[in-house]
Amino acid sequence: MPTLQASDIDDMVVATLRDPRRGKLSQIAQELQEYEVMSKWLKKDRVVFDTGYGITETLMDKTQGNASHIGFYEDDNTNAGDHLTQLQVDWVHATTHWVYDVKEVMMNTGAEKIVDMVNVREAGAMIDIADILEAAAWSAPATTDVLSPNGLPYYIRWDDTEGFNGGIDATSVAGVVTADHPNYNNYSQTYVNLTKDDGIRDMRRAHYFINFKSPVGRAQFRGNIGQNYRIYCTTETILLFEEYVGAQNDNLGTDVKGYEGMPVFRGNPIIRVPYFDKSGAIVSGSEPIYMINHNVFYPVILKNGYMRRTGPHRKGGQHDVRETFIDLSYNFICCNRRACAIVAKAAPVSSYPAT
């Protein structure tokens, strides 16, 4: 490695010498306008913590049909049978880090200091991890991908046949064999245009079938209960919702309204996902509308593995260099896929994993 001088380190030069507005910093590094995953899903008071070498959730998806009408003196016909199956997913791990040389810190002080260089590098590292967490949460990993989590599209799958058919073609989803446990499939519906008689009607139908109930009362809309029921869509789709609301379009009926500048469907917030605007994030023209109950779809964090901070520690072989790491051990689960739906023009991902 060539020998570096202070003038060779871009952060050092920018953070120390020129800008007279000391303490001022304009952050334009982030790629997305909003980060739903980091700002909402992964809030520490909204995640579930667990232990063990993987995540397991027990599902009751069957009864034995033991109830019947009977006459006098009939023999009992008892049956215990199996009621349960298990959802199983592995932990995945995300990391980010930043480094600095203590000599940089010594130079980045006093009258020459513009901004705290170490804080800037930490902020950059946290934006990096926010980016990869957002991308992973809105993606379905390939069957061979053992590093990425099971994002929302992994669980909530589109099928061109209306009904609880999301995932019907999969061998298994999160270890649950869908052919043996059809009650674990999500609801799927296809629309062509976002109109009262097409897309909105499909959303209404899905709303009834998945029992996607709104929270009780407006006071709870902005609280934890309200935030557990969310509808996600692309920029183009939410623009249509906003235009309909702004025009008070009676053609949409009473299902879509505005609330504090936000379009809502039957009281549930409709959220734009900036990640969907990225090239290749979803299949062009699919315009998915995800109707998600976050009481059943949520992140599980390994105990003591939530944004675990290590350092700053001395880097081996470089006694003046300090490293700091942030690590997250987690995955997403959906314990009741029937409580969620997707309404789309086509499959939003090019292919769904078989398992």
N, C-alpha and C positions, 0 to 999 in steps of 0.2 A: 504494500500500500504506500503511495507517495506521501511525503511529509506535507501536512496541511498547516498553513498559517491562518491567523484570524481573518485576513482579507479573503481567504478562499472559502470561508463558510458563509453562504448567502444569508442565512437567518441572522448571523451575528452582525453582518454589515448593515442589513436593513433595520434590525431592531435597535441598533446602537447609535448610528451616526446621523442620518439626514433629517428625518421628519421632525419639525419643531413642535408638533402637537403631541407632547409627551403624555403617555397614559391613554391615548386614543387609538383604537384599532377597529377597522371595518372588516368584518368577516364575510368574505364572498367565496369561501372555499367549498361550501356544501353543495352537493349536486341537486338535491331535491328541495322543494319548497317546504314540505312537511314530512315528518317521520312518524307515522301512526304507530309503528311497532315500538320504538324507543320511548315515545312520549305517552303512549296509552297502554299498550299490551304489557310492556315490561316494567311498568312502575312497581316498585317493591311491594306496595300494599295491594297489588292486584294479581300477583303471581302465586302459584302454589309451590311449596318446597317439598322435596322428597329425598329419600336416601336409596341405597342399593346400587347394583351395577346396571340397572335399567329402570324404566318406568312401566309399571303395571297397573291397570285399572280393571276391576271386575265388572262385567256387564251382565245384567239379567235381561235376556232377550226372548225367553220362551216361557210359556206356561204348559201344563200337561192336559188341559181340557178335562179336568176332573169333575167339573160341576155338571149336574143333570137334573131333570125332573124324574121322580121315582114313584112307584106305586107301593102297595102294602107288601110286607114280608119279602122284599127283594134282597138278593145277596149283594153284599158290598163288592165293588170292583175297584180296588185301590191301586194307585200308581204313583210312585215317587218321581222317577225320571230326572232328567237334567234340566236345569234352568239357566245355568251360568256359562259364560265364556270369558276369556281374558284378552284385553288389549295389551300389547307389549311393544314398546319402542326403546331404542338405545339412546343413551346420552350422546349429544354432540357438543363440540367445544369450539368456542370462538375466542380469539385473542387479539390484542393490539398492544403497541408499546411505543415508547419514545426514549431517546437517549440524549445525553449532553456531556460535554467535557467540562470539568469544574473550572478550567481556565476560561471557558466561555462565560460562565456565570460571574467570575471575578471581573471580567472586562465589561459585562453588561450590568454595570452598577453606576451609582453616582449621577453626575450631571449628564453623562453621555447616554444614559438609559432612556429609551423611548417607551418600550413595553417590556414586560417580563417574558423573556424568550422561552423559558422553561414552560410557563403557562401556555404560551402559543403552541408549543409542540404537543403538550398534553391535549389541548383543544383539537388539534389536527388529528391526533390518534383517536379521540373519541368520535369525531366525525367519520373517520374511517370505519370504525366498528358499527356505527349507526347505519352506514351505507350497506354493509354486508348483511346486517341483521334484517334490514328492510327488504333487500333483494331476496333473501332466503325465505322470509315469511310469506311472500307472494309467489312462490315458485313450488313446483312439484319436482323433487329430486329424481334423477334417473335411478333405476333399480340397482345399478352398480355403484351409485354414489353413497359412500358410507360416512362422508364428512358433513353433509348438509342436513338440516333439520327437515321434518315433515311439515312443509308450509301449508297454508290454507288450501291451495289447489290440490294438494295431495289428498286431503280428506273430502273436500266438497267438489265433486266431479260432475261435469256436464255429460249428459247423454241425449241423443236425439229422440229418444222415446220418453214422452211425458210420464212423470210419476217418480216413485222412489226407485230410480234406476241408476243413480249416480254411483259408479263403482261396480256395477253389475258384471262388467267384463273383466274385472280384476281377479286374480287368483286369491289375493287377500289384501286387506287394508289394515295396517298396524297389527298384523298377526291374526286378524279375524278373517276367517274364510267366508267370503260374502255369499257363496253358493249355499253354505250351511246356515248362515245367519243373515237372511235378507233384511231383517229389521235394522241392520246396521247401515243400510244404504241411505244416501241423502236424496232429497227431492231435486229434480231437474226439470227444466221447462225451456222451450225454444220460442223466441219472439222474432218478429221481422222489423217492426217499427214501434217506437215508444209512444203509443197512442192509447186512448181510453179502452178501445176494443181489442188491443193487441198486447203490447208490453205491460201496460198498467193492469190489465185484466189478468195476465199471467202472474204478476206479482201478488195480486189479490188472492188468486187461487193458491199460490204457494204459501202465502201468509196463513190461510185457513188450514192447509194440510200439515204444516209444521208447527202450528199453534204458536206462531211468532207474535205473542201478545205484547202490546205496548205496556210500559210501566204505568202505574196508577197515579194520575195527577201530574201537573206540570212541575210541582215543587221537586219531584223526584227525577225529572227529565235530565237535569244536569248533575245528579248525584250518581252514586255507584250503581244503582239499579238501572237508571236510564242508559248509562254508558255500556251496559252489558248487552244491549240490543242495537246493532249497528248494520247499516246497509252500505256496501262499498261498490264504487263504480269508477269509470274513467272520467276524464275531463269533459269529453264530448257529451257523455250521458248526463253528467250533473249540470252542464250548461242547458240542456233541454229541460231538465227539471226546473232550473231557476227561471228559464224563460216562461215556462208554463205558469209558475207561481207568480212571476212578475206581471203577467198579463191576466192573472186570475182566470185562467182558462177553464171554463165550465166543462169543456170537452173531456177533461181528466176526472171529472167528478169531485168528490170530497176526500179522496184518499191521499192526494198529494197537496200539501199546504206549506206555508212558510212559517218559520218560528225563529225570531231573532236573527234574521238574515240567512237562515239555513233551511234548505228544503227538507221536509220530513215526510215519511210515508206512514200513515196511521200512527203518528206520534213518535216514530223511530227515526233518528237522524240519518240522512243520506250523506255519506262521506266520500269525497274525492280522494283517490289514491294516486299521488304524483308518479309513483314508480311505474304505473301502467303506461305512462306516456313515453317511457324509454323504448328505443328501438329494440324489438325482439322480446320485450317483457311479456307481452301477450300476443296471440295470433291476431293480425290486423283484421279489423272488421268484426271481431267476436263480441265486443262491447258487453262484457259480463256484468251482471248485477248480483253480487253476493249478499245474501240475507243471513246474517250470522248472529247466533245466540252465544255470547261469550261466557255464559254459565256452563256451556258444554264444550266449547273450543277455547283453549287457553294454554299459555306456556307453563311448563313445570321446570323448576330450577333445582339443581342438585344442592342440597343443604351445604352452606358455606361456599357455594360456587357462584354466588351472585356478584358479578363485577368485582371479583377478588383482585385486590391490589397487591402486587409484589414489588418491593423496592421503594426508593432507588437503592440499587446495589451496585457494587463495583463490578465492572465487566472483566472477566478473566483475561489476563494478558494485557489489559489497558488500565492501569491503576487510577488514572484520572477520569475515566469514562464511567458514567452512571446510567443504569438502565432501569426503567420502570415498566411493568407489565400489568395489563388488565385482562382478566380471564372470566369467561362465562361458560358454565356447563348447563345445558338445557335441552329441551325439545318441546314440540307442541303435541298436544293430544286433542282428540275430539271423542268424548265418551258417548255422545248421542248424535250421530250424523243425521238422524231423522229430524232433528230440531233445526236444521240448517238447509238452505236451498241455494241453487244458482239458476238464474234466468239469463239466458245468453242467446246471441244469434248463431253462435257456433262454439266449438270447444276453444277455450282461451289458451290452452297449451297444446303444443304440437302432438304430444303423446303423453298418456298417463302411465306411471310405472305399474308393472304387473303386481308388485307386492309392496 
